[in-house]
């Protein structure tokens, strides 16, 4: 049933958004390239982290609509808006572990990365719709004929450089984020996908 897939989708978005908000608590260790850009805009122009998440997501969707419209559907817009809302909600509620030592902060960052991997794999496996970044990278891959992995590296490097120039938080974990998150994402995705595929 669609309802079950939607529940899985929303749970995944909640976990993913919590991971983003948790990572922001220890951002001095370095955060994901896209979040580096988000925090840079937040520090420069105000509004809220969630608002900038939505603005950046909608900008990406606009490009993808012109490039490869088939990668955009209602789930993409839900993803964009809900992640922004959920991130702001968690930042407001401050339901985070607290540490005053570096080792504890590293543990918090690792928990954040795990949460983002689990959440991303969960909402993707629900097959409600691609996230705006995923559709963006797939569309560029289609247009250029280059592998998705290579396009991801190019795009995230460009985003990272822009975020760094704008003053976003870049440090060690920025460069190892994907290497930890991606395997977790993949395991969770393939664990949940057979169930959501059976749910019609």
N, C-alpha and C positions, 0 to 999 in steps of 0.2 A: 504493500500500500504506500501511496505517496506520503501519507502522514508519518509513517515510520522513517522514510527517507528524510523528510523534513526535520524530524526530531534529531536524527543522527547529524544532519547538516548543522543545525543550531548548536548542538552540543560541541561539535568540532570547532565552530566559530568561537564559542565561549572559551574553550581551552586555548585555542590559538591566540585570542585576544589577551587572555590572562598572561600568557607567555610573553607577549610584547610588553605589556604593562610591567611585568616583573623584571624584564631585562632593563627597562628604563630606570629602575631603582638603582641599578649598579652600572649605569651607562658609561662610567669612567673606564670600565674594562673593555669597552668597545661593543657595539651592537650591530645588528644586521645592516648591510648597505642601504636598503630602502628605508629603514628606521633612522639611520644616520641623516638622510635627507629630510625626513619628517621632523626630527628634532631640530635640525638646522633652521627650517622654516618657522617652527614654533618659537625658537629663541629669538629669531629676527623680527617676526611680525606679530607674535602673540596668538590670539584665538585659542585653540586647544589642540593637543596632540591628535585626538580623534578627528577633529575638523580637518586638519591637514592630511590625515590618512584618507579621508573621503575626497578631498580636493585632488590629491595626487591620483587616487584611484579613478576618479571621473575623467581626469585628463588622459590617463592611459586608455580608458575605455573609448574615449572620443577618437583617439588615433586608431585603435583596433577596429572601430566601426567602419572607418574609411578603408582600412587595409584588408581585413578579413572578417566580415560581419558575422560569419557562422560561429565565431568563437565567443560571441556575446549573447547572453540570454538573461532572463529574469534573475537567475541564480547569481549571475555576475554582479548585478546591481545590488542584490540582497547582501552579497559578500562585502561589497564596498561600504555600504552604509552601516551594516551591523557591526563590522569590525571596528569602525570608527566610534560607534556608540558604545560598544562593549569596552574598548580600551579606555575611553573617558570614564565610564562607570567604575571600572576597577581602580583607576587612578584616583577617583574621588573617594571610593570606599577604603582604599589603602589596606586591603587584605593581603599583606605581604609579610614574609619572614624578615626579620631585622638582624643585622650583624654589624659589629663594630671592629671586625678584624678582616684582613684581606682574604684569608682562607674561607671564611664564612661568605664573603661576597662572591668568591669564585663558585662556591656551591650553589648560591642563589642564581648566578648566571647559568650554570649548567642545568638547573631545574627549569629555568626559563626556556632554554634551547630545547630541552626534552618536551616541555609543554607545547611549544610551537610545532615541533615535529609530530607529536601525537595529534594535536588539533588540526594541523594541515592535512595529515593523512586521513583523518576521520571525515572532515567536511568534503574533501575531494572524493573519497570513496562513496559518499552519499549520491554522487552523480546528479546533483541539482544544477550545477553550473561551475565553470572555471572561475578562479579568482582573476581579477583584472590583470595582474602581473603575468599570470600563466598564459592568458589569451594573447597578451601583448607579445610575449616571447615566441609563442607558436606562430603568430602572424608574421613576425620578422623572419623566423626560420623558413616559412613557406615562401616569402618574397625573395629571400636571398639564396635559398637552397642549401644553407649551412645547417649543421646539426643543432638541435635544441640546446645541448650542453655547451657548445661553443657560443651560441647566441646569449645564453644565460651569463657566461663569463664576461662577454663584451658589455652587455647591458648593465650588469651589476657593478662592473669596474667603472663604467661611465657614471653611474649613479653615485658610487662611492666617492669618486673624484669631485663631483659637483657638491656633494654633501660636505666633504672635507674643506673645500674652498669656502663654503658658506659658514664653516665653523662647527659642523656636526661632530659628535663624539666618536672618534676613530681610535681604536687601540687593538691589542692582541686578538681579542675575541672576534673583532670584525672580520678578521682574515681566516678564522677557523670555524666560524658560525656554520657555514653551509656543510662542512665536512662532518659535523656532528648531527645537524638537523636532518640532512637528506636521507641517511640510512634509516633513521627512526621513522621519518615520513613514509619511506618506501615499505617498510615492514608493516606499519599500521594500515597503509592503503591496501596492500594485498591481503591482509588479514580480514579486513572489513568488506572489501569490494564483492566477494562472492555472496555475502549475505544480502547486500543492497541490490545486487544484480537479480537475485531471486525474488526480491520484493517488487512486485508489479501491481 
